[in-house]
Amino acid sequence: MSNEVSEQEEPELISLWTRCALFVAVVGVLGSLHLSLGMNLRACPLCFYQRAFMMAAAGALAFGTFLPGMPLAAQTVLALPSAVGGLGIAGWHTWLEWDRKLECPAGITGVLSAPGESMVVFGLLVALLAGDLLHQRKYVMQGVGAILLGVVFCTTSVRGVPDRPTDPHPAPLDGCRKYVPRD
């Protein structure tokens, strides 16, 4: 009798891809909370959607890690819709800022705006999840469906944000607001 464990009996260990994705998602949640609690910035509706999607992705990855018997590839599929939805919203938010329809405060790094930083974090998260899905070669079709569901989440969320004008005011920029050209 051999001491070797067959591949079928070997327990699935959390992959490096999944660990990195979980780390990025947790950093995204902590960064989002720091913007509001540490930097006292007010979140606009698009910011709230991004925060909710980041928390959902982090939750799916964290709970999946600690649920016995849950296939690793299933974790990726469960986190993908939220990550893709958040990436789409962050991209839309950044475009609105670039197009001067919104004015948003600087993010934690001070290099990018808060939506720009969110887009980078979501982009990294989606890349890691997609890499994990392709690496494991399981649930690939479900992963494609999860990505499409994320696109639906994004479009319905963006369409649900009211277009409410903000009166120009001299107050410091403490959250996203309608862009007002400076004289």
MILUMLO-433176 format. One record per residue: residue number from 0; residue in three letters; x, y, z of N, C-alpha, C, O in turn. Coordinates in nm, 3 decimals, always signed. Layout:
# residues N
VEXTI, seq, type, n_X, n_Y, n_Z, ca_X, ca_Y, ca_Z, c_X, c_Y, c_Z, o_X, o_Y, o_Z
VEXTI, NUM, ALA, X, Y, Z, X, Y, Z, X, Y, Z, X, Y, Z
...
This chain:
# residues 183
VEXTI, seq, type, n_X, n_Y, n_Z, ca_X, ca_Y, ca_Z, c_X, c_Y, c_Z, o_X, o_Y, o_Z
VEXTI, 0, MET, +0.084, -0.118, +0.000, +0.000, +0.000, +0.000, +0.089, +0.124, +0.000, +0.185, +0.131, +0.076
VEXTI, 1, SER, +0.057, +0.218, -0.082, +0.136, +0.339, -0.097, +0.092, +0.445, +0.003, -0.026, +0.455, +0.036
VEXTI, 2, ASN, +0.189, +0.525, +0.050, +0.159, +0.636, +0.142, +0.113, +0.760, +0.067, +0.072, +0.858, +0.129
VEXTI, 3, GLU, +0.120, +0.757, -0.065, +0.082, +0.873, -0.144, -0.069, +0.892, -0.140, -0.146, +0.796, -0.141
VEXTI, 4, VAL, -0.108, +1.017, -0.137, -0.250, +1.051, -0.138, -0.288, +1.081, -0.282, -0.222, +1.160, -0.349
VEXTI, 5, SER, -0.394, +1.019, -0.328, -0.435, +1.045, -0.466, -0.491, +1.186, -0.476, -0.528, +1.248, -0.376
VEXTI, 6, GLU, -0.495, +1.235, -0.599, -0.544, +1.372, -0.621, -0.689, +1.386, -0.576, -0.728, +1.494, -0.532
VEXTI, 7, GLN, -0.769, +1.281, -0.586, -0.909, +1.288, -0.546, -0.922, +1.299, -0.395, -1.016, +1.362, -0.347
VEXTI, 8, GLU, -0.833, +1.240, -0.320, -0.842, +1.242, -0.175, -0.773, +1.365, -0.115, -0.797, +1.398, +0.001
VEXTI, 9, GLU, -0.688, +1.431, -0.192, -0.613, +1.545, -0.141, -0.708, +1.662, -0.116, -0.783, +1.701, -0.206
VEXTI, 10, PRO, -0.705, +1.717, +0.004, -0.795, +1.829, +0.031, -0.754, +1.952, -0.050, -0.635, +1.976, -0.072
VEXTI, 11, GLU, -0.853, +2.028, -0.093, -0.825, +2.150, -0.168, -0.774, +2.256, -0.071, -0.839, +2.286, +0.029
VEXTI, 12, LEU, -0.660, +2.310, -0.101, -0.607, +2.419, -0.021, -0.637, +2.549, -0.094, -0.645, +2.551, -0.217
VEXTI, 13, ILE, -0.653, +2.654, -0.019, -0.681, +2.783, -0.081, -0.564, +2.821, -0.172, -0.448, +2.818, -0.131
VEXTI, 14, SER, -0.597, +2.855, -0.295, -0.492, +2.884, -0.393, -0.432, +3.022, -0.368, -0.490, +3.106, -0.299
VEXTI, 15, LEU, -0.316, +3.043, -0.423, -0.249, +3.172, -0.412, -0.335, +3.281, -0.476, -0.342, +3.392, -0.425
VEXTI, 16, TRP, -0.399, +3.248, -0.589, -0.487, +3.343, -0.656, -0.598, +3.389, -0.561, -0.627, +3.508, -0.549
VEXTI, 17, THR, -0.661, +3.291, -0.494, -0.773, +3.322, -0.405, -0.724, +3.401, -0.284, -0.791, +3.495, -0.240
VEXTI, 18, ARG, -0.609, +3.364, -0.231, -0.553, +3.440, -0.117, -0.527, +3.584, -0.155, -0.561, +3.676, -0.080
VEXTI, 19, CYS, -0.468, +3.603, -0.271, -0.440, +3.740, -0.316, -0.569, +3.817, -0.341, -0.578, +3.935, -0.306
VEXTI, 20, ALA, -0.668, +3.752, -0.400, -0.798, +3.818, -0.424, -0.863, +3.856, -0.293, -0.918, +3.966, -0.281
VEXTI, 21, LEU, -0.859, +3.767, -0.195, -0.916, +3.798, -0.064, -0.842, +3.915, +0.000, -0.904, +4.004, +0.057
VEXTI, 22, PHE, -0.710, +3.915, -0.009, -0.630, +4.025, +0.046, -0.668, +4.158, -0.020, -0.687, +4.258, +0.049
VEXTI, 23, VAL, -0.678, +4.159, -0.153, -0.713, +4.281, -0.226, -0.853, +4.328, -0.186, -0.875, +4.447, -0.167
VEXTI, 24, ALA, -0.947, +4.234, -0.174, -1.084, +4.271, -0.137, -1.089, +4.330, +0.004, -1.160, +4.427, +0.028
VEXTI, 25, VAL, -1.016, +4.271, +0.097, -1.013, +4.324, +0.234, -0.947, +4.462, +0.237, -0.995, +4.552, +0.306
VEXTI, 26, VAL, -0.839, +4.480, +0.162, -0.776, +4.611, +0.153, -0.874, +4.712, +0.092, -0.879, +4.826, +0.136
VEXTI, 27, GLY, -0.951, +4.670, -0.008, -1.052, +4.757, -0.067, -1.158, +4.799, +0.033, -1.198, +4.916, +0.036
VEXTI, 28, VAL, -1.204, +4.706, +0.114, -1.304, +4.738, +0.217, -1.245, +4.834, +0.319, -1.307, +4.934, +0.354
VEXTI, 29, LEU, -1.125, +4.805, +0.367, -1.061, +4.892, +0.466, -1.033, +5.031, +0.408, -1.050, +5.131, +0.478
VEXTI, 30, GLY, -0.991, +5.037, +0.283, -0.968, +5.166, +0.218, -1.095, +5.246, +0.207, -1.096, +5.367, +0.231
VEXTI, 31, SER, -1.204, +5.180, +0.170, -1.333, +5.246, +0.158, -1.378, +5.302, +0.292, -1.426, +5.416, +0.301
VEXTI, 32, LEU, -1.362, +5.222, +0.396, -1.401, +5.270, +0.529, -1.311, +5.384, +0.576, -1.358, +5.476, +0.643
VEXTI, 33, HIS, -1.184, +5.379, +0.540, -1.092, +5.487, +0.579, -1.130, +5.619, +0.512, -1.118, +5.725, +0.573
VEXTI, 34, LEU, -1.177, +5.612, +0.388, -1.219, +5.735, +0.320, -1.330, +5.805, +0.398, -1.330, +5.927, +0.411
VEXTI, 35, SER, -1.423, +5.728, +0.450, -1.535, +5.787, +0.524, -1.502, +5.814, +0.670, -1.529, +5.923, +0.720
VEXTI, 36, LEU, -1.444, +5.717, +0.737, -1.422, +5.729, +0.880, -1.291, +5.800, +0.915, -1.285, +5.876, +1.013
VEXTI, 37, GLY, -1.188, +5.777, +0.836, -1.059, +5.837, +0.866, -1.039, +5.973, +0.802, -0.978, +6.062, +0.860
VEXTI, 38, MET, -1.091, +5.989, +0.680, -1.072, +6.114, +0.608, -1.198, +6.202, +0.608, -1.198, +6.312, +0.553
VEXTI, 39, ASN, -1.305, +6.152, +0.669, -1.432, +6.225, +0.681, -1.490, +6.268, +0.547, -1.546, +6.377, +0.536
VEXTI, 40, LEU, -1.478, +6.183, +0.445, -1.537, +6.213, +0.314, -1.677, +6.153, +0.309, -1.702, +6.044, +0.360
VEXTI, 41, ARG, -1.768, +6.227, +0.247, -1.905, +6.177, +0.231, -1.912, +6.093, +0.104, -1.856, +6.130, +0.001
VEXTI, 42, ALA, -1.979, +5.981, +0.112, -1.993, +5.892, -0.002, -2.116, +5.929, -0.084, -2.225, +5.946, -0.029
VEXTI, 43, CYS, -2.099, +5.942, -0.214, -2.212, +5.966, -0.304, -2.275, +5.830, -0.335, -2.221, +5.727, -0.294
VEXTI, 44, PRO, -2.389, +5.828, -0.406, -2.451, +5.698, -0.438, -2.358, +5.602, -0.514, -2.360, +5.482, -0.487
VEXTI, 45, LEU, -2.278, +5.653, -0.608, -2.186, +5.565, -0.680, -2.080, +5.509, -0.585, -2.040, +5.393, -0.598
VEXTI, 46, CYS, -2.035, +5.590, -0.491, -1.938, +5.542, -0.391, -1.999, +5.432, -0.305, -1.934, +5.333, -0.274
VEXTI, 47, PHE, -2.127, +5.451, -0.266, -2.193, +5.348, -0.185, -2.206, +5.217, -0.261, -2.185, +5.110, -0.203
VEXTI, 48, TYR, -2.240, +5.223, -0.389, -2.248, +5.100, -0.467, -2.112, +5.030, -0.472, -2.104, +4.908, -0.455
VEXTI, 49, GLN, -2.006, +5.107, -0.495, -1.872, +5.047, -0.501, -1.838, +4.981, -0.367, -1.783, +4.871, -0.363
VEXTI, 50, ARG, -1.869, +5.050, -0.258, -1.841, +4.995, -0.126, -1.918, +4.865, -0.105, -1.862, +4.767, -0.057
VEXTI, 51, ALA, -2.046, +4.865, -0.140, -2.128, +4.745, -0.121, -2.075, +4.628, -0.204, -2.069, +4.515, -0.155
VEXTI, 52, PHE, -2.036, +4.654, -0.328, -1.985, +4.546, -0.412, -1.850, +4.495, -0.361, -1.824, +4.375, -0.369
VEXTI, 53, MET, -1.765, +4.583, -0.308, -1.638, +4.537, -0.254, -1.661, +4.451, -0.129, -1.596, +4.348, -0.111
VEXTI, 54, MET, -1.754, +4.495, -0.044, -1.785, +4.416, +0.075, -1.844, +4.281, +0.039, -1.814, +4.180, +0.103
VEXTI, 55, ALA, -1.929, +4.278, -0.064, -1.988, +4.151, -0.107, -1.881, +4.055, -0.161, -1.883, +3.936, -0.132
VEXTI, 56, ALA, -1.789, +4.108, -0.240, -1.681, +4.023, -0.293, -1.592, +3.971, -0.180, -1.557, +3.853, -0.178
VEXTI, 57, ALA, -1.558, +4.059, -0.086, -1.475, +4.017, +0.028, -1.549, +3.913, +0.111, -1.489, +3.816, +0.156
VEXTI, 58, GLY, -1.678, +3.934, +0.132, -1.757, +3.838, +0.210, -1.764, +3.702, +0.142, -1.749, +3.600, +0.208
VEXTI, 59, ALA, -1.787, +3.700, +0.012, -1.795, +3.573, -0.060, -1.662, +3.497, -0.052, -1.660, +3.376, -0.032
VEXTI, 60, LEU, -1.552, +3.570, -0.068, -1.420, +3.505, -0.061, -1.388, +3.459, +0.081, -1.334, +3.350, +0.100
VEXTI, 61, ALA, -1.419, +3.541, +0.180, -1.387, +3.507, +0.319, -1.470, +3.388, +0.367, -1.416, +3.293, +0.424
VEXTI, 62, PHE, -1.601, +3.393, +0.345, -1.684, +3.282, +0.392, -1.653, +3.155, +0.316, -1.652, +3.046, +0.374
VEXTI, 63, GLY, -1.627, +3.167, +0.186, -1.592, +3.049, +0.108, -1.465, +2.983, +0.156, -1.450, +2.861, +0.147
VEXTI, 64, THR, -1.373, +3.063, +0.206, -1.246, +3.009, +0.255, -1.267, +2.921, +0.378, -1.196, +2.823, +0.398
VEXTI, 65, PHE, -1.365, +2.957, +0.461, -1.383, +2.887, +0.586, -1.499, +2.788, +0.587, -1.526, +2.725, +0.689
VEXTI, 66, LEU, -1.569, +2.773, +0.475, -1.674, +2.673, +0.467, -1.614, +2.540, +0.424, -1.556, +2.529, +0.317
VEXTI, 67, PRO, -1.628, +2.439, +0.508, -1.568, +2.309, +0.473, -1.639, +2.248, +0.352, -1.762, +2.250, +0.341
VEXTI, 68, GLY, -1.559, +2.195, +0.262, -1.612, +2.127, +0.146, -1.651, +2.215, +0.030, -1.696, +2.165, -0.073
VEXTI, 69, MET, -1.635, +2.345, +0.043, -1.671, +2.434, -0.067, -1.557, +2.434, -0.169, -1.443, +2.462, -0.134
VEXTI, 70, PRO, -1.588, +2.403, -0.295, -1.483, +2.404, -0.398, -1.426, +2.544, -0.416, -1.500, +2.643, -0.418
VEXTI, 71, LEU, -1.296, +2.552, -0.430, -1.230, +2.682, -0.446, -1.279, +2.757, -0.568, -1.298, +2.878, -0.563
VEXTI, 72, ALA, -1.299, +2.686, -0.675, -1.344, +2.753, -0.797, -1.482, +2.815, -0.778, -1.515, +2.915, -0.842
VEXTI, 73, ALA, -1.563, +2.757, -0.690, -1.695, +2.813, -0.663, -1.682, +2.948, -0.593, -1.763, +3.038, -0.618
VEXTI, 74, GLN, -1.583, +2.965, -0.507, -1.560, +3.094, -0.441, -1.538, +3.203, -0.545, -1.594, +3.312, -0.535
VEXTI, 75, THR, -1.458, +3.172, -0.642, -1.426, +3.269, -0.747, -1.552, +3.308, -0.822, -1.576, +3.427, -0.847
VEXTI, 76, VAL, -1.633, +3.210, -0.857, -1.756, +3.238, -0.930, -1.851, +3.322, -0.845, -1.920, +3.409, -0.898
VEXTI, 77, LEU, -1.856, +3.297, -0.716, -1.945, +3.373, -0.628, -1.898, +3.516, -0.607, -1.980, +3.606, -0.585
VEXTI, 78, ALA, -1.769, +3.540, -0.613, -1.715, +3.675, -0.593, -1.713, +3.757, -0.721, -1.712, +3.880, -0.716
VEXTI, 79, LEU, -1.711, +3.691, -0.836, -1.698, +3.762, -0.964, -1.808, +3.863, -0.995, -1.777, +3.973, -1.039
VEXTI, 80, PRO, -1.937, +3.830, -0.974, -2.038, +3.931, -1.009, -2.020, +4.062, -0.933, -2.034, +4.170, -0.992
VEXTI, 81, SER, -1.990, +4.054, -0.806, -1.971, +4.176, -0.727, -1.846, +4.252, -0.772, -1.848, +4.375, -0.781
VEXTI, 82, ALA, -1.740, +4.179, -0.800, -1.616, +4.244, -0.843, -1.633, +4.311, -0.979, -1.587, +4.424, -0.999
VEXTI, 83, VAL, -1.699, +4.244, -1.072, -1.720, +4.301, -1.205, -1.817, +4.419, -1.196, -1.795, +4.522, -1.260
VEXTI, 84, GLY, -1.923, +4.405, -1.117, -2.017, +4.516, -1.098, -1.948, +4.637, -1.039, -1.970, +4.750, -1.084
VEXTI, 85, GLY, -1.866, +4.616, -0.938, -1.792, +4.726, -0.877, -1.693, +4.790, -0.972, -1.677, +4.912, -0.972
VEXTI, 86, LEU, -1.627, +4.709, -1.054, -1.532, +4.763, -1.152, -1.605, +4.850, -1.253, -1.557, +4.958, -1.288
VEXTI, 87, GLY, -1.719, +4.805, -1.299, -1.796, +4.884, -1.394, -1.842, +5.017, -1.336, -1.835, +5.120, -1.402
VEXTI, 88, ILE, -1.889, +5.013, -1.213, -1.934, +5.137, -1.148, -1.816, +5.230, -1.124, -1.828, +5.351, -1.145
VEXTI, 89, ALA, -1.703, +5.175, -1.079, -1.584, +5.259, -1.058, -1.537, +5.319, -1.190, -1.495, +5.435, -1.194
VEXTI, 90, GLY, -1.544, +5.242, -1.298, -1.508, +5.295, -1.430, -1.602, +5.407, -1.473, -1.557, +5.509, -1.524
VEXTI, 91, TRP, -1.731, +5.388, -1.453, -1.830, +5.490, -1.487, -1.807, +5.616, -1.403, -1.810, +5.728, -1.454
VEXTI, 92, HIS, -1.784, +5.596, -1.274, -1.761, +5.707, -1.181, -1.637, +5.786, -1.223, -1.638, +5.909, -1.221
VEXTI, 93, THR, -1.532, +5.716, -1.259, -1.408, +5.780, -1.302, -1.429, +5.855, -1.434, -1.376, +5.964, -1.453
VEXTI, 94, TRP, -1.508, +5.795, -1.525, -1.536, +5.863, -1.651, -1.616, +5.992, -1.627, -1.588, +6.094, -1.689
VEXTI, 95, LEU, -1.715, +5.987, -1.537, -1.792, +6.108, -1.506, -1.702, +6.219, -1.451, -1.723, +6.337, -1.478
VEXTI, 96, GLU, -1.603, +6.179, -1.375, -1.508, +6.276, -1.321, -1.418, +6.328, -1.433, -1.394, +6.449, -1.442
VEXTI, 97, TRP, -1.369, +6.241, -1.517, -1.281, +6.280, -1.628, -1.355, +6.372, -1.725, -1.297, +6.467, -1.778
VEXTI, 98, ASP, -1.485, +6.344, -1.747, -1.568, +6.424, -1.837, -1.619, +6.553, -1.770, -1.698, +6.627, -1.829
VEXTI, 99, ARG, -1.575, +6.577, -1.650, -1.609, +6.697, -1.572, -1.759, +6.708, -1.544, -1.814, +6.818, -1.538
VEXTI, 100, LYS, -1.822, +6.594, -1.525, -1.961, +6.594, -1.481, -1.968, +6.578, -1.331, -2.068, +6.615, -1.268
VEXTI, 101, LEU, -1.863, +6.523, -1.272, -1.851, +6.511, -1.128, -1.714, +6.562, -1.085, -1.618, +6.559, -1.162
VEXTI, 102, GLU, -1.709, +6.609, -0.964, -1.583, +6.649, -0.903, -1.569, +6.562, -0.778, -1.656, +6.563, -0.691
VEXTI, 103, CYS, -1.461, +6.489, -0.770, -1.443, +6.393, -0.660, -1.314, +6.425, -0.584, -1.218, +6.475, -0.642
VEXTI, 104, PRO, -1.314, +6.395, -0.454, -1.195, +6.424, -0.374, -1.081, +6.326, -0.403, -1.101, +6.220, -0.461
VEXTI, 105, ALA, -0.963, +6.367, -0.361, -0.845, +6.280, -0.374, -0.864, +6.157, -0.286, -0.929, +6.163, -0.182
VEXTI, 106, GLY, -0.807, +6.047, -0.330, -0.816, +5.924, -0.253, -0.709, +5.917, -0.145, -0.646, +6.018, -0.112
VEXTI, 107, ILE, -0.690, +5.800, -0.092, -0.597, +5.778, +0.018, -0.453, +5.811, -0.022, -0.379, +5.871, +0.056
VEXTI, 108, THR, -0.415, +5.773, -0.143, -0.277, +5.795, -0.186, -0.250, +5.940, -0.222, -0.135, +5.985, -0.217
VEXTI, 109, GLY, -0.355, +6.014, -0.257, -0.337, +6.152, -0.301, -0.295, +6.162, -0.446, -0.285, +6.272, -0.500
VEXTI, 110, VAL, -0.269, +6.049, -0.510, -0.228, +6.048, -0.650, -0.350, +6.044, -0.741, -0.358, +6.118, -0.839
VEXTI, 111, LEU, -0.445, +5.960, -0.708, -0.568, +5.945, -0.784, -0.685, +5.993, -0.700, -0.674, +6.012, -0.579
VEXTI, 112, SER, -0.798, +6.014, -0.767, -0.920, +6.044, -0.694, -0.970, +5.916, -0.627, -0.923, +5.807, -0.659
VEXTI, 113, ALA, -1.064, +5.930, -0.536, -1.120, +5.812, -0.469, -1.179, +5.713, -0.570, -1.153, +5.594, -0.558
VEXTI, 114, PRO, -1.259, +5.759, -0.670, -1.309, +5.662, -0.768, -1.197, +5.600, -0.853, -1.206, +5.484, -0.892
VEXTI, 115, GLY, -1.092, +5.675, -0.881, -0.979, +5.621, -0.956, -0.909, +5.511, -0.879, -0.872, +5.408, -0.936
VEXTI, 116, GLU, -0.890, +5.532, -0.750, -0.829, +5.428, -0.666, -0.919, +5.305, -0.659, -0.871, +5.192, -0.663
VEXTI, 117, SER, -1.048, +5.328, -0.649, -1.143, +5.218, -0.646, -1.135, +5.136, -0.774, -1.139, +5.013, -0.771
VEXTI, 118, MET, -1.124, +5.204, -0.887, -1.116, +5.135, -1.015, -0.989, +5.048, -1.022, -0.993, +4.937, -1.075
VEXTI, 119, VAL, -0.879, +5.098, -0.969, -0.755, +5.020, -0.968, -0.771, +4.895, -0.882, -0.731, +4.786, -0.922
VEXTI, 120, VAL, -0.829, +4.911, -0.763, -0.846, +4.797, -0.673, -0.942, +4.695, -0.733, -0.915, +4.575, -0.730
VEXTI, 121, PHE, -1.055, +4.741, -0.788, -1.148, +4.648, -0.851, -1.085, +4.581, -0.973, -1.107, +4.462, -0.996
VEXTI, 122, GLY, -1.006, +4.655, -1.050, -0.939, +4.595, -1.166, -0.845, +4.483, -1.125, -0.841, +4.378, -1.188
VEXTI, 123, LEU, -0.769, +4.507, -1.020, -0.679, +4.404, -0.969, -0.758, +4.283, -0.918, -0.720, +4.169, -0.942
VEXTI, 124, LEU, -0.867, +4.310, -0.847, -0.950, +4.201, -0.794, -1.009, +4.117, -0.908, -1.004, +3.994, -0.902
VEXTI, 125, VAL, -1.064, +4.180, -1.009, -1.120, +4.107, -1.123, -1.011, +4.028, -1.195, -1.034, +3.914, -1.235
VEXTI, 126, ALA, -0.894, +4.087, -1.211, -0.784, +4.016, -1.277, -0.744, +3.891, -1.198, -0.721, +3.785, -1.256
VEXTI, 127, LEU, -0.736, +3.904, -1.066, -0.700, +3.788, -0.983, -0.808, +3.680, -0.989, -0.777, +3.561, -0.998
VEXTI, 128, LEU, -0.934, +3.720, -0.983, -1.043, +3.623, -0.989, -1.048, +3.554, -1.126, -1.068, +3.433, -1.134
VEXTI, 129, ALA, -1.030, +3.631, -1.232, -1.029, +3.571, -1.367, -0.909, +3.478, -1.382, -0.920, +3.371, -1.441
VEXTI, 130, GLY, -0.794, +3.520, -1.329, -0.676, +3.434, -1.333, -0.698, +3.304, -1.257, -0.657, +3.197, -1.302
VEXTI, 131, ASP, -0.764, +3.313, -1.142, -0.794, +3.194, -1.062, -0.887, +3.101, -1.138, -0.868, +2.980, -1.140
VEXTI, 132, LEU, -0.988, +3.159, -1.200, -1.085, +3.079, -1.276, -1.016, +3.005, -1.390, -1.040, +2.887, -1.412
VEXTI, 133, LEU, -0.929, +3.075, -1.463, -0.858, +3.013, -1.574, -0.753, +2.913, -1.526, -0.729, +2.811, -1.590
VEXTI, 134, HIS, -0.692, +2.943, -1.413, -0.591, +2.853, -1.356, -0.653, +2.720, -1.313, -0.597, +2.613, -1.338
VEXTI, 135, GLN, -0.769, +2.727, -1.247, -0.832, +2.605, -1.197, -0.905, +2.527, -1.306, -0.924, +2.406, -1.295
VEXTI, 136, ARG, -0.946, +2.597, -1.411, -1.017, +2.534, -1.524, -1.144, +2.461, -1.479, -1.181, +2.358, -1.536
VEXTI, 137, LYS, -1.209, +2.517, -1.378, -1.337, +2.462, -1.331, -1.438, +2.576, -1.331, -1.403, +2.691, -1.306
VEXTI, 138, TYR, -1.560, +2.543, -1.358, -1.670, +2.641, -1.354, -1.644, +2.759, -1.448, -1.688, +2.871, -1.419
VEXTI, 139, VAL, -1.576, +2.737, -1.558, -1.544, +2.847, -1.648, -1.670, +2.906, -1.709, -1.683, +3.028, -1.717
VEXTI, 140, MET, -1.763, +2.823, -1.752, -1.887, +2.874, -1.809, -1.970, +2.948, -1.703, -2.033, +3.049, -1.733
VEXTI, 141, GLN, -1.969, +2.897, -1.581, -2.037, +2.967, -1.473, -1.968, +3.100, -1.445, -2.033, +3.198, -1.409
VEXTI, 142, GLY, -1.837, +3.102, -1.462, -1.761, +3.226, -1.444, -1.800, +3.330, -1.548, -1.810, +3.449, -1.517
VEXTI, 143, VAL, -1.821, +3.284, -1.672, -1.866, +3.376, -1.777, -2.004, +3.430, -1.741, -2.031, +3.549, -1.757
VEXTI, 144, GLY, -2.090, +3.342, -1.692, -2.223, +3.387, -1.646, -2.213, +3.485, -1.531, -2.290, +3.581, -1.524
VEXTI, 145, ALA, -2.118, +3.462, -1.440, -2.098, +3.552, -1.327, -2.051, +3.689, -1.374, -2.093, +3.792, -1.320
VEXTI, 146, ILE, -1.966, +3.691, -1.475, -1.919, +3.819, -1.531, -2.037, +3.893, -1.594, -2.051, +4.014, -1.574
VEXTI, 147, LEU, -2.119, +3.823, -1.668, -2.237, +3.886, -1.728, -2.333, +3.937, -1.621, -2.392, +4.044, -1.637
VEXTI, 148, LEU, -2.348, +3.863, -1.514, -2.432, +3.909, -1.403, -2.373, +4.036, -1.341, -2.448, +4.126, -1.303
VEXTI, 149, GLY, -2.241, +4.043, -1.331, -2.176, +4.165, -1.281, -2.203, +4.284, -1.371, -2.221, +4.396, -1.323
VEXTI, 150, VAL, -2.207, +4.261, -1.503, -2.240, +4.369, -1.597, -2.383, +4.415, -1.574, -2.411, +4.535, -1.578
VEXTI, 151, VAL, -2.474, +4.322, -1.550, -2.613, +4.358, -1.520, -2.620, +4.438, -1.390, -2.690, +4.539, -1.383
VEXTI, 152, PHE, -2.547, +4.393, -1.288, -2.543, +4.467, -1.160, -2.496, +4.610, -1.183, -2.554, +4.705, -1.129
VEXTI, 153, CYS, -2.391, +4.625, -1.262, -2.335, +4.757, -1.289, -2.436, +4.846, -1.360, -2.461, +4.959, -1.317
VEXTI, 154, THR, -2.492, +4.797, -1.468, -2.582, +4.881, -1.547, -2.707, +4.919, -1.469, -2.753, +5.033, -1.478
VEXTI, 155, THR, -2.764, +4.826, -1.394, -2.883, +4.861, -1.317, -2.849, +4.956, -1.203, -2.930, +5.043, -1.168
VEXTI, 156, SER, -2.733, +4.942, -1.145, -2.692, +5.033, -1.037, -2.669, +5.174, -1.090, -2.715, +5.271, -1.031
VEXTI, 157, VAL, -2.599, +5.185, -1.202, -2.570, +5.315, -1.261, -2.700, +5.384, -1.305, -2.716, +5.504, -1.286
VEXTI, 158, ARG, -2.790, +5.307, -1.363, -2.917, +5.365, -1.408, -3.004, +5.408, -1.290, -3.091, +5.494, -1.305
VEXTI, 159, GLY, -2.981, +5.349, -1.175, -3.061, +5.382, -1.057, -3.014, +5.504, -0.980, -3.082, +5.548, -0.887
VEXTI, 160, VAL, -2.899, +5.559, -1.017, -2.847, +5.677, -0.948, -2.918, +5.800, -1.001, -2.916, +5.827, -1.121
VEXTI, 161, PRO, -2.980, +5.877, -0.911, -3.050, +5.996, -0.958, -2.952, +6.102, -1.008, -2.841, +6.116, -0.956
VEXTI, 162, ASP, -2.995, +6.175, -1.108, -2.913, +6.285, -1.160, -2.960, +6.412, -1.091, -3.041, +6.488, -1.144
VEXTI, 163, ARG, -2.907, +6.432, -0.974, -2.950, +6.550, -0.897, -2.839, +6.654, -0.901, -2.725, +6.627, -0.864
VEXTI, 164, PRO, -2.874, +6.773, -0.945, -2.771, +6.878, -0.950, -2.734, +6.923, -0.810, -2.816, +6.922, -0.718
VEXTI, 165, THR, -2.611, +6.963, -0.795, -2.562, +7.017, -0.670, -2.533, +7.165, -0.693, -2.464, +7.201, -0.788
VEXTI, 166, ASP, -2.584, +7.247, -0.607, -2.557, +7.390, -0.618, -2.409, +7.414, -0.587, -2.354, +7.354, -0.495
VEXTI, 167, PRO, -2.348, +7.502, -0.664, -2.208, +7.533, -0.634, -2.199, +7.599, -0.497, -2.278, +7.687, -0.463
VEXTI, 168, HIS, -2.103, +7.558, -0.422, -2.082, +7.618, -0.290, -1.933, +7.624, -0.261, -1.856, +7.543, -0.311
VEXTI, 169, PRO, -1.894, +7.719, -0.181, -1.751, +7.736, -0.155, -1.693, +7.637, -0.055, -1.574, +7.643, -0.024
VEXTI, 170, ALA, -1.774, +7.547, -0.004, -1.725, +7.452, +0.097, -1.616, +7.364, +0.037, -1.613, +7.340, -0.084
VEXTI, 171, PRO, -1.527, +7.315, +0.122, -1.422, +7.224, +0.072, -1.484, +7.097, +0.015, -1.593, +7.056, +0.055
VEXTI, 172, LEU, -1.414, +7.037, -0.077, -1.461, +6.915, -0.141, -1.449, +6.800, -0.042, -1.340, +6.750, -0.016
VEXTI, 173, ASP, -1.563, +6.757, +0.013, -1.563, +6.649, +0.111, -1.640, +6.528, +0.061, -1.674, +6.438, +0.139
VEXTI, 174, GLY, -1.667, +6.525, -0.067, -1.736, +6.414, -0.131, -1.756, +6.448, -0.277, -1.725, +6.559, -0.321
VEXTI, 175, CYS, -1.808, +6.353, -0.352, -1.830, +6.378, -0.495, -1.946, +6.476, -0.511, -2.044, +6.470, -0.436
VEXTI, 176, ARG, -1.934, +6.564, -0.606, -2.041, +6.658, -0.636, -2.033, +6.697, -0.781, -1.933, +6.673, -0.848
VEXTI, 177, LYS, -2.141, +6.756, -0.830, -2.144, +6.798, -0.969, -2.029, +6.895, -0.994, -2.001, +6.982, -0.912
VEXTI, 178, TYR, -1.963, +6.878, -1.107, -1.850, +6.962, -1.140, -1.898, +7.104, -1.171, -1.992, +7.124, -1.248
VEXTI, 179, VAL, -1.834, +7.200, -1.111, -1.863, +7.341, -1.135, -1.731, +7.407, -1.173, -1.637, +7.409, -1.094
VEXTI, 180, PRO, -1.724, +7.463, -1.295, -1.598, +7.526, -1.335, -1.562, +7.642, -1.242, -1.649, +7.718, -1.200
VEXTI, 181, ARG, -1.438, +7.654, -1.213, -1.390, +7.761, -1.126, -1.362, +7.885, -1.211, -1.308, +7.876, -1.321
VEXTI, 182, ASP, -1.399, +8.001, -1.158, -1.376, +8.127, -1.230, -1.235, +8.175, -1.214, -1.199, +8.280, -1.268
